Amino acid sequence: MTDDINTNKNRIQTPTLIYVACILGFLNTVPTLLLWTTELAYMVGEWYKNFLLLSSLLIWISLAGIMFMRRWAVVIFSLTITVTQIILYKYNDIWSYTSLIVPVIVILAGWFYFKKMR
């Protein structure tokens, strides 16, 4: 019984802001995965499909880590989003300012609670 009490005290409670930001992040990757099957992905190049899948996978892994309050996840998410946005910016037809809204919310929430994470 005392082990359960000590375990609960050692757990970090995930703030509501982190949950909301991560759910928004998960929902934000759905259109990216749907884009993978369109002709636009083929028009950009064969590498673009692999890029979409790899970046979505890294984003989902890091979002799951952020929900479990892991510091490494905030760093990986920030780096993945930065590199992804730079690559998409290189191809002006694909990038837009609106693609920054949800990732910036997640990054700000993650770095706001960074010191409370493990």
C-alpha positions as CSV (number, residue, x, y, z in Angstrom):
1,M,0.0,0.0,0.0
2,T,2.8,2.4,0.8
3,D,4.5,1.7,-2.5
4,D,1.4,2.9,-4.3
5,I,1.3,6.1,-2.3
6,N,5.0,6.8,-3.0
7,T,4.6,6.0,-6.7
8,N,1.7,8.5,-7.0
9,K,3.7,11.2,-5.2
10,N,6.6,10.7,-7.6
11,R,4.5,11.0,-10.7
12,I,4.4,14.2,-12.5
13,Q,0.8,15.4,-13.2
14,T,0.4,16.4,-16.8
15,P,-1.1,19.9,-17.0
16,T,-4.3,20.5,-19.1
17,L,-2.4,22.8,-21.4
18,I,0.0,20.1,-22.4
19,Y,-2.9,17.7,-23.1
20,V,-4.7,20.2,-25.2
21,A,-1.5,21.2,-27.1
22,C,-0.7,17.6,-27.8
23,I,-4.2,16.7,-29.0
24,L,-4.0,19.7,-31.3
25,G,-0.6,18.5,-32.5
26,F,-1.9,15.0,-33.2
27,L,-4.9,16.4,-35.1
28,N,-2.6,18.7,-37.0
29,T,-0.6,15.8,-38.5
30,V,-3.7,14.1,-39.9
31,P,-3.9,16.3,-43.0
32,T,-0.2,15.7,-43.5
33,L,-0.7,12.0,-43.6
34,L,-3.6,12.5,-46.0
35,L,-1.4,14.7,-48.2
36,W,0.9,11.7,-48.6
37,T,-1.6,9.9,-50.9
38,T,-2.3,12.9,-53.2
39,E,-0.7,13.8,-56.5
40,L,0.9,16.9,-54.9
41,A,3.3,14.7,-53.0
42,Y,4.3,13.0,-56.3
43,M,4.7,16.4,-58.0
44,V,7.1,17.6,-55.4
45,G,9.2,14.5,-55.7
46,E,9.6,10.9,-54.5
47,W,11.6,12.1,-51.5
48,Y,8.7,14.2,-50.3
49,K,6.5,11.2,-49.4
50,N,9.3,9.8,-47.3
51,F,9.8,13.2,-45.7
52,L,6.2,13.4,-44.8
53,L,6.1,10.0,-43.2
54,L,9.4,10.5,-41.3
55,S,8.5,13.9,-40.0
56,S,5.0,12.7,-39.0
57,L,6.5,9.7,-37.2
58,L,9.0,11.9,-35.3
59,I,6.2,14.4,-34.4
60,W,3.9,11.7,-33.1
61,I,6.7,10.1,-31.0
62,S,7.7,13.4,-29.5
63,L,4.0,14.4,-28.9
64,A,3.6,11.2,-27.0
65,G,6.7,12.0,-25.0
66,I,5.5,15.5,-24.2
67,M,2.2,14.0,-22.9
68,F,4.3,11.9,-20.6
69,M,6.2,15.0,-19.5
70,R,9.6,14.0,-21.0
71,R,12.2,16.7,-21.7
72,W,13.8,14.9,-24.6
73,A,10.4,15.0,-26.4
74,V,10.2,18.8,-26.3
75,V,13.7,19.1,-27.8
76,I,13.0,16.5,-30.5
77,F,9.7,18.2,-31.3
78,S,11.2,21.6,-31.5
79,L,14.1,20.4,-33.8
80,T,11.7,18.4,-36.0
81,I,9.3,21.3,-36.5
82,T,12.2,23.7,-37.2
83,V,13.8,21.4,-39.8
84,T,10.4,20.6,-41.4
85,Q,9.5,24.2,-41.7
86,I,12.8,25.1,-43.2
87,I,12.5,22.4,-45.8
88,L,8.9,23.3,-46.6
89,Y,9.8,27.0,-46.8
90,K,12.4,26.1,-49.5
91,Y,9.4,25.0,-51.6
92,N,7.2,28.1,-51.4
93,D,4.2,26.4,-53.0
94,I,3.9,24.1,-50.0
95,W,4.7,26.3,-47.0
96,S,2.3,28.9,-45.4
97,Y,2.2,30.9,-42.3
98,T,-0.8,29.0,-41.0
99,S,1.4,25.8,-40.8
100,L,3.2,27.4,-37.8
101,I,0.1,28.0,-35.6
102,V,-0.3,24.6,-33.9
103,P,3.4,23.7,-33.7
104,V,4.2,27.0,-32.0
105,I,1.4,26.4,-29.5
106,V,2.9,23.0,-28.7
107,I,6.4,24.3,-28.5
108,L,5.5,27.1,-26.2
109,A,3.5,24.8,-23.9
110,G,6.4,22.3,-23.9
111,W,9.0,24.8,-23.1
112,F,6.8,26.5,-20.5
113,Y,6.6,23.3,-18.5
114,F,10.1,22.1,-19.4
115,K,11.5,22.5,-15.8
116,K,8.7,20.4,-14.4
117,M,9.4,17.5,-16.8
118,R,11.7,14.5,-16.2
